[in-house]
Amino acid sequence: MRKTLLVVCFLLILTAGSLHVECRRHRERRRKDYTLFVFGDSFVDAGNLPKSSGRSRVSRGWYYPYGSSDSSHGNQATGRLSDGLVQSDFLGKYINVHHHLRTRAEVENGINFAVPFSGVMNGRQEEQLSLREQISQFGEFVDHGSVDDKQLENSVALLSVSNGHDYSHVSDTTSDRQLDAYIDDVTDGIVEGVKRLQEIGVSKVLVNSMPPLGCSPWRARQSVGYAQCDGAGNTLATTHNRLLRRKLDGLEDVHVLDLYNAFNSLARSMSGSTPCCDTSDHNAYCGQLDGNGRAQYTVCASPGDSFYWDNENPTQAGWEAVMDRMQANIQDFLAA
């Protein structure tokens, strides 16, 4: 076959989410290209959940005001839970991988398997695949030959179980013993995912730590004007991070991205815990409309000055600041 021949393959992954992935393979690749594979939650999801007929808390990323700062996509909502690009987009830019990864992705550059509300435990809805299910999908790609040895040789995985959804049911009635056991289970699941990726053949793995959950808007809003972080949420995050690092210690070609300190310092220098897209009702969500089509949210005048976009996720500017802070360490890790 001539080198110019393009082989196009369509794989239908028959999972609960029925994610449809289009992949293309070229015979020639630039020698220094990385292949990026992304797993996890909304911090790294590039719009994998299908757009629904109506907006909801789950599908809100497909509706205004999401995407309103994203000039690379015409300032339109793309399913990302931000006003623009997210962590995986900036990582792709920094390692020279085409950074608009979607479910319909060119395997030459990588695949994004992440979905909102994902975690180690099963998602709240069928299409919200757990970390293990996402990695199993990746394994099917490798088994089918859609990802070849050369791509694995130059591969980087970004793994994000950082949005705290696994801990969303933790309450004041949860005992310390129960919480410690649960954190142990969650961190075990992350480490299991890292090891499975290495078994499949991924060369380098980047793992997000947990950000200061107590300073996220959905916890900080319990105080007046988002002025005070929730101490219990931050303690949970630091315990999670300490245990995760201990369990990952000794694994080669694994680097933990310190979201905790990055979020902590950058949020303080920007807008603190106050989200750009805010709601007066604790149960409402960014982008929600009432029965008459009236917005149940407000959007700040300058999203670029805010760290948080909604109750959980950073703005495009927030993510850019986080990844700029980490860029040198990431590139040193990949070069080693």
N, C-alpha and C positions, 0 to 999 in steps of 0.2 A: 504493500500500500504506500502511496506517496506520502511524504512528510506533511503535506498540506491537508491530508485527509483528517477531518474532525469526526471523532466518534462521539455520538450523543446517546446517552443512556438515561432512561427514566426508571427510577426505582420507586415502587409504592410500598412504603413501610406500613404494614397492617397492624398498627397498634391501636390502642383506645383513641389516640388522637388522630389517627389516619393522616399523618404528616406526609405530604407529597414532596419529594426531593428530586430536583432535576440536576443531573451532574454531567459535566463535559470533561473529556480528557484530551489533552494535546500530547503529541509525541515529543515535542520539544519544550523544555522549561529553562528559564534562566537559572544558572547554577547556584546563585546565592539566594534564590527565593525561599522563603519559609512557607509552610502550609499551616494554617491556623485552624484549630478545632476548638469550639467554644461550647461549654456545658454550664448549666445552672439556672439562675433566676433572672429577674428583670434588670439587674445591674448590667447584664451582658446580652440580654435578648434583643434581637434586631427585627422583631416583628413576626415571630413564628406562628403565633396563634392566628387562625383565619379571622377575617373581619366578619362580625356578626351583623344582622339586619338592624339591630338597635344597640345603643350604647349602654354599657353596664360597667360595674367596677372592674370586671375582668377584661372587657373589650375596649375600655376607654382610650387606650393608646392609639386607636384607629380614628379618633375624633378630635376636633379642635377643643382645647388649645394645644393639645399635644402636637409636637413637630413644628410649632410656630416660629422657632428660631433656627430651624434646620434648612439653611440655604442650599445645601448640597442635594436636598430632595424637594426643592421648590417650596419650602416652608409649609409642607403638608405633613399630616400625621402619617406615620409609617408603621404603627404598632409598637414603637419603642415607648417605654414609660418615662418620657422626658420631653422637654421642649425641643430636643434635637438629638445629637449623637450621644452614645452611651460608652461605657468603658471599653467594650470589645472593638468599637469603631476606632478609638484612639490608639489602642494597642496595634491594630492592623496598620494604621498610618505609620507608627513608629518603627515597625519591622518591615515596612514596604510591602505589605500585603493589601490587595484591594479591600478596602475597609467597610464596604457596604454589604457585609455578609447577610444573607437571608436564608430561609429554608430552601428556596430555589437558588442554590449556590453553585458556582463552578468548583468542582472538587480540586481542580488544579490549585486554587487559592485556599480552599478550606470550606468548612461547613459549620454553621451555627445551629446547635441543637437546643439552645436554651429557651425556656418559656417562663412567663411570669408566674409567681407564686409557687415555684418549684423549690424543692429541698431534698434532704435525704429521705424523709418520709414521703408517702404518696401525696400527690396534690389534692386539693379540695374538689377538683372536678376532673373528669376523665382525661381531658386534653392536657392537663397540667402534669406532664410526665415528671417522675422523680429523677434524681440524679442517676440512679442505677439504670432506669429505663432509657434515659438519653444515651448513656454509655453503651448500653446493649444495642441501640440503633447504630451507633458508630461501628461496633463490632460487626454488624451485618454488612455495612458498607465495605469493610476490609475483607470479609469472607467472600463477598460477591466480586471482589477485584476492582471495585470502583475507586479505591485508594490503593496505590501501589507502593512497593518497597521504597522507591526513591522519595515519594511524598512523606512517608513515615520517617525516613532518615532525616529529613529537614523539618520535622513537624514540631509545633508548639501547641500545647493545650492550655486554655484558660478555664479554670474551674471556679465558679462562684456560687457558694452557698452562704450568702452574706446578708440577705435582706431580712433575716430573722423570722421567716414564715414557719420554720420548724418550731420556733418558740412562741408562736402567737397565742397558744392556748395556756401558756404559763400564767398563773394568777397568784394572788396573795395567799391563797389556800394551798399552793404547792409547797410541800415540805422541802427542806434543804436536801434531804436524802433523795427524794424523788427527782429534784432538779439536777443534782449531781449525776444521778444515773442516766437521766435523759441527755444531758450534755455529753456524757460518755458515749451514748449510742449515736448521737448526731456526729460527733467527731470521728467515731469509728467508721461511720458510713462515708465520710469524706475521704479518709485514708484508704478505705477499700476501693473507692473510685479512682484515686491516684494510682494505686497498685495495678488495678485492672487496665488503666490506660497504658501503663508501662508494659504490661504483659502483651497488650495488643501491638505495641511497637512505637508508641509516641516517644519522641526523643527528650523533650523538655516540658515540664509541667509547672505552670504558674497557678498558685492557689491563693484566693482571697482570704484574708482574715476577716473577722466580724468587725464592722464599724461600731462606734459607740451608740448602741441601740437606744440608750436612755436619752440621747440628744436628738434623735430623729423626731420630726414634727409630731408624729402620731403619739409619741410618749411625752414629749416636752409640752404639748398643748394642754396638759393637765395643769400647768402653772399659768399664771396671767401673762399674756403676751409672749409666750414661748420663752420666758426668761430663765427657766431653771430646768436642767436635765433631770431625768429620773435615775436616781442612784442605783436602784435594783437592776434596771436595764443595762447600765454600764458594767455593773459587777458581773452580770450574766455574760456579757460580751468578753470581758477580760478573762473570765474563767474558761470560756470556750477557746479563746485564742491561746492561752497558756497550754491547755491540754492538747490542742491541735498541733502546736509547734513541737511539743514533747513527742507526740506520736509520729510526726513526720521526720523528726531528727534521725539522721542516719540514712535516709533515702537519698540516693544520688539523683542529680538532675531535677531537683524540686526546689522551687523558690516561693516563699510566702510573701505576698504583697500586703504590706502593713496599712490596711485601710483605716485601722483604728486611729492611729496618730495623724494620718493625712486628713481624715475627715475632721478630727478634733481641732486641729490648728487652722485648716482652711475655712471651715464653717465660721469660726470665730472672727476671722479676718474679713469675711464677706457679710452675710445676713444672719449669722447665727442659726438657730433652729427654725426661724420663720420661713415657711415655704412661699415661693412666688405665687403658686396657684393654691389659694387658700379657701376654706369653707368655714362658715360660721357654725354649721351643724357638724358635730363630731362624727355622725353616721353618714354624712354626705361624702362625695368624692370629687376630685378635680374633673371638670367636664360634665358634671351632672346637670340635667335640666329638669324643671318641674313639669307638671302636666300641661302647662301652657307654653312650654318652650323657653321659659325664663331661666337664665343661668343661676345655679345655686353655688357659684364660686366667683372669686375675683382673681384677676391676674395682675401682678405687679407691673409697674411701668418699665422696669429695666431688668429682665431676667438674667442678663449677663452679670449683674451685681449680686445675685442671689446664689447661695450654694445649693439649697434644696428646691426642687421643683414642686413636688407634691408631698404627701405625708411620709413617703419612704425614700423617694428617688432623687438624686442630684439633678441639677440643671446640666445642660450641655457645657456651660462655663465651669460648673463645679467639677464635672468629669475631666474636662481638659486640664484644670488646675491639679487635680489628683494625679493624673497620668503624667503630666509634665514633671511633677515632683518625683515620680518613680522611674522615669524614662532611663536615666543613666544606669541605675541598678539593674533594670531589666535587660538592657543591652549588654552590660557586663556579664550577667548570668548566661545569656544566650551565646556569648562569644567564648565562654569558658569551655 
